[in-house]
Amino acid sequence: MAIPKVNKDECTGCEECVEECPADAISMANEVAVISQDDCTECSACVDTCPAEAIIEEG
């Protein structure tokens, strides 16, 4: 597994991933989700939650 990546062009700033992340590894910057590489546990909750499909896992 790998740390998910946010497609900044697709992110709508809804903050659903921020609320869903059990590791509190996601914050918002300029209305776009940012995933902390240090805090992410690679659980993929954000990938499954994102309604815009802006968060993807890269193998």
N, C-alpha and C positions, 0 to 999 in steps of 0.2 A: 504494500500500500504506500501511498505517497500523500503528502499534505495537499489538500484541495487548493485549487487556484480560482480566483475570482476574475471573470471576464468583465472588466470595468465598463465596457460599452453596453453590456447586457444588464448589469445590475440596476435595479429600479430604486434602491434605497429603502426598501420596505422594512428592513430590520428583522425579518422573521428568523434569519439565520443567527442573529445575535441572541435572540431569546431562546433559541433551540440548543445552542452550543453548550454541552455539559461542562466543558473545560474553560468557559469564558474566554475563549481564544479569538473571538471575532469582535471587532469594534468598527465604528464608522468614521470615515475621513472624507470630507467633501461629498457627503451623501452616497458613498460607495463603501461596501463591505471590505474590510481588511482582515486577513487571517494571520495571526501571530505564529510564526514558524516555531518559536520556542514553547508556546503553550498548547498548540494543536496536538491532539492525541490520535488523529487520523481515524476517527470514529465514523465519519461520513454523514453525520446527522444533518449538517448544513447542505450537503449535496441533495439529500432526500427531501429537505424542507423548502429549498429555494423555488418559488413559484415561477420565476423567470428563467430557470435553468441556467443561471449565470455562474454557478459554482460547479466546477468539474474536477474529477480526479484524473491526474495524469500518471500513468504507470511508469 
